[in-house]
Amino acid sequence: MSGKTVTRWIVGLLALFACVGDAPAQTRTRTRVPAKAKPAPKDKTVADTITLKDGKTLLGQVVSERGSTLVVVRRAWASKNLPEWFAKWEKAEQTANAGAATVRKERLQAWRRDRGNGAASPNDMITGWLDRSLAKPAEDPSATPLMVVKLVRPEVKLVQKRGPQANRMMRQAWTIGLDDAETLPIDEVKAAIEGRGLDPENGSPVSLDPLVPLQAEPDVQWALRRAATELLYDQDVRFIRYGSVILPEPNPGEPPKIADAGAILSSALKDILGEAPADPLPPILNGVSGKGRTGALITRLDMSPDFASVTIEASVYLFNGRNWSRGPSRAATFATNDVPAGDVNAIAEDPQVKSAFSFIESSGIFQVNESMKRQSLAVGATTQRALRTARSTLNRDLADVALSLEDAPAKRQAP
């Protein structure tokens, strides 16, 4: 029996217990800056500035520049300041989104059927949102406070984009119905946001979905939006992998089950004895699709042979109704000798890690010496650091396309 293999499995188990349940908060930001974009003056407003072909200025928020330029605009502002352009945009909006409400309702009905009588978790948010959404009557797209404007290349002379923080403040200003948010000085916008009890600097998602009309979108885009929504709100589609073991990710702050540690020890023994385990991923994914879900998140822990570094890779898997495929992923690698001593001490006091040490020692299978403990604590602290980095980045990617579960205000007037 290889001593190195035993040590590796013990260190890995303890690192896994150190990181499991330590998922970072979900965030949504848009930080893509195309080559033609130029920074807006820092002492101006929170709005992106688009100079149109006739020299007039459009104030809003650029959300995409892939071929065409998509800009979120407040209807009242566009109608007042760019009436000719606004008339053109409203007509194009009606044509582009014709039938979008009908298609969306059919998609929501199929999603609701897939979820059956609801998810197992008592905190299921998606099923309730689906029921509320399906019960609502169709709304007039032109009644929404915001609209999404599509500009083709010849219509745009210059794009000046603000940074992520200004983007977030612009969204917050729109959600609270702040008049003339596009032209107010930054300090006034910030004060108005804070006056509503909101924090303009905490980085949490600010969704505009309830304020814009339904957009016509292809099946592949809808599938990604649905899966991303499940990954952000359904805890039971998230898993942690180490070697040949895949564990359900506990809720944040919830300790992993001792049975999970037993599964890892069993896998360790098989690995040490040279028994090649079957790939554990297909059964996990099949279990997810069997519950009517279309997205799964597998967060994988890997260590270098000498424990000098830890890599966390968070990968999305997508189900198309027949097969699973791997989607976007994010990875982060950190050196164990760079971890602050305070982080290592915090891991040593973590109840989950203490429980894992006790379980291994009480099993009588392996002996945990001081060297293993020191390595485990350093690897565990490094694992938490890598986990936060990889998962935060991936969560931003997911939140960028996920549906908002916030309900739109009934008959809300445009600000």
HULIN-V107733 format. One record per backbone hydrogen bond with DSSP energy under -0.5 kcal/mol. CO is the residue of the C=O (numbers start at 1). NH is the residue of the N-H. E is the energy in kcal/mol with one decimal. If there is no record, write none. Layout:
CO|NH|E + CO|NH|E
This chain:
2|6|-2.1 + 3|7|-2.6 + 4|8|-2.6 + 5|9|-2.2 + 6|10|-2.3 + 7|11|-2.9 + 8|12|-2.5 + 9|13|-2.5 + 10|14|-2.3 + 11|15|-2.4 + 12|16|-2.4 + 13|17|-2.2 + 14|18|-1.5 + 15|19|-1.5 + 16|20|-2.5 + 19|22|-2.1 + 21|253|-1.1 + 26|205|-0.6 + 29|31|-0.5 + 32|34|-0.5 + 34|37|-1.2 + 38|161|-0.9 + 41|44|-1.3 + 44|186|-1.3 + 48|60|-1.8 + 49|51|-0.5 + 49|160|-3.0 + 50|52|-0.6 + 50|58|-3.0 + 51|157|-3.0 + 51|158|-1.4 + 52|55|-2.1 + 56|52|-3.0 + 58|50|-2.7 + 60|48|-2.9 + 61|72|-3.0 + 64|70|-2.5 + 65|67|-1.2 + 66|68|-1.7 + 68|70|-0.6 + 69|71|-0.5 + 69|151|-2.8 + 70|63|-2.7 + 70|64|-1.2 + 71|73|-0.5 + 71|149|-3.4 + 72|61|-1.9 + 73|147|-2.6 + 74|78|-2.4 + 75|79|-3.0 + 76|80|-1.6 + 77|81|-2.7 + 78|82|-2.4 + 82|86|-3.1 + 83|87|-2.1 + 84|88|-1.5 + 85|89|-2.6 + 86|90|-2.7 + 87|91|-1.8 + 88|92|-2.2 + 89|93|-2.3 + 90|94|-2.1 + 91|95|-1.8 + 92|96|-2.8 + 93|97|-2.3 + 95|98|-1.0 + 97|100|-2.3 + 99|103|-2.3 + 100|104|-2.6 + 101|105|-2.2 + 102|106|-2.0 + 103|107|-2.1 + 104|108|-2.6 + 105|109|-2.4 + 106|110|-2.0 + 107|111|-2.2 + 108|112|-2.6 + 109|113|-2.2 + 110|114|-2.0 + 111|115|-1.5 + 113|116|-1.3 + 115|118|-2.0 + 121|124|-1.5 + 125|129|-1.9 + 126|130|-2.7 + 127|131|-2.3 + 128|132|-2.2 + 129|133|-2.6 + 130|134|-2.5 + 131|135|-1.2 + 132|136|-0.7 + 133|136|-0.8 + 139|141|-0.5 + 140|143|-2.2 + 141|144|-1.5 + 145|75|-2.4 + 147|73|-2.8 + 147|149|-0.6 + 149|71|-2.6 + 149|151|-0.6 + 151|69|-3.0 + 152|155|-1.8 + 153|156|-1.8 + 155|53|-1.5 + 158|51|-2.7 + 159|38|-2.1 + 159|161|-0.5 + 160|49|-2.7 + 161|40|-1.1 + 163|167|-2.4 + 164|168|-2.3 + 165|169|-2.1 + 166|170|-2.3 + 167|171|-2.0 + 168|172|-2.5 + 169|173|-2.5 + 170|174|-1.9 + 171|175|-2.4 + 172|176|-1.7 + 173|178|-2.6 + 174|177|-1.2 + 178|181|-1.1 + 180|183|-1.2 + 180|184|-1.4 + 181|46|-0.5 + 185|189|-2.0 + 186|190|-2.8 + 187|191|-2.3 + 188|192|-2.1 + 189|193|-2.3 + 190|194|-2.5 + 191|195|-2.0 + 192|196|-0.7 + 193|196|-1.0 + 193|198|-1.8 + 194|197|-1.9 + 198|200|-0.6 + 199|202|-0.9 + 208|211|-2.1 + 208|212|-0.7 + 209|212|-0.9 + 211|146|-2.5 + 218|222|-2.1 + 219|223|-2.7 + 220|224|-1.6 + 221|225|-2.2 + 222|226|-2.8 + 223|227|-2.4 + 224|228|-2.7 + 225|229|-2.0 + 225|403|-0.6 + 226|230|-2.1 + 227|231|-2.3 + 228|232|-1.6 + 229|233|-1.7 + 230|234|-3.0 + 233|235|-0.7 + 234|237|-1.0 + 235|238|-1.5 + 237|297|-2.8 + 238|249|-2.4 + 239|299|-2.7 + 240|247|-3.1 + 241|301|-2.9 + 242|245|-2.0 + 245|242|-2.6 + 247|240|-2.7 + 248|250|-0.6 + 251|254|-2.8 + 257|260|-1.2 + 257|261|-1.1 + 258|262|-2.1 + 259|263|-1.9 + 260|264|-1.9 + 261|265|-2.5 + 262|266|-2.4 + 263|267|-2.1 + 264|268|-2.6 + 265|269|-2.3 + 266|270|-1.9 + 267|271|-2.3 + 268|272|-2.8 + 269|273|-2.4 + 270|275|-2.9 + 271|274|-1.1 + 274|276|-0.8 + 275|277|-0.6 + 280|284|-1.1 + 281|285|-2.5 + 282|286|-2.7 + 283|287|-1.8 + 284|288|-1.6 + 285|289|-2.5 + 286|290|-1.9 + 287|291|-0.6 + 288|291|-1.3 + 288|293|-1.6 + 289|292|-1.8 + 294|319|-2.3 + 296|298|-0.5 + 296|317|-2.8 + 297|239|-2.7 + 297|299|-0.6 + 298|300|-0.6 + 298|315|-2.6 + 299|241|-3.3 + 300|313|-2.1 + 301|243|-0.5 + 302|311|-3.0 + 304|307|-2.2 + 308|336|-2.3 + 308|337|-0.6 + 309|304|-2.1 + 310|334|-2.2 + 311|302|-2.3 + 312|332|-2.2 + 313|300|-3.2 + 313|315|-0.6 + 314|330|-2.4 + 315|298|-2.6 + 316|327|-4.0 + 317|296|-1.9 + 318|325|-2.3 + 323|320|-2.2 + 325|318|-3.1 + 328|316|-2.7 + 330|314|-3.2 + 332|312|-2.5 + 334|310|-2.5 + 335|338|-1.2 + 336|339|-1.0 + 340|343|-0.6 + 340|344|-1.5 + 341|345|-2.4 + 342|346|-1.9 + 343|347|-2.0 + 344|348|-1.9 + 345|349|-1.1 + 347|350|-1.3 + 350|354|-2.4 + 351|355|-2.3 + 352|356|-1.9 + 353|357|-2.5 + 354|358|-2.4 + 355|359|-2.4 + 356|360|-2.4 + 357|361|-2.5 + 358|362|-2.4 + 359|363|-1.4 + 360|364|-0.7 + 360|366|-0.6 + 361|364|-0.7 + 366|368|-0.5 + 367|369|-0.8 + 369|373|-2.0 + 370|374|-2.5 + 371|375|-2.4 + 372|376|-2.7 + 373|377|-2.5 + 374|378|-2.1 + 375|379|-2.7 + 376|380|-2.8 + 377|381|-2.3 + 378|382|-2.0 + 379|383|-2.5 + 380|384|-2.1 + 381|385|-1.6 + 382|386|-2.5 + 383|387|-2.8 + 384|388|-2.3 + 385|389|-1.7 + 386|390|-2.7 + 387|391|-2.6 + 388|392|-1.9 + 389|393|-1.8 + 390|394|-2.2 + 391|395|-2.9 + 392|396|-1.7 + 393|397|-1.7 + 394|398|-2.5 + 395|399|-2.9 + 396|400|-1.3 + 397|401|-0.5 + 398|401|-1.5 + 398|402|-1.7 + 409|412|-1.2
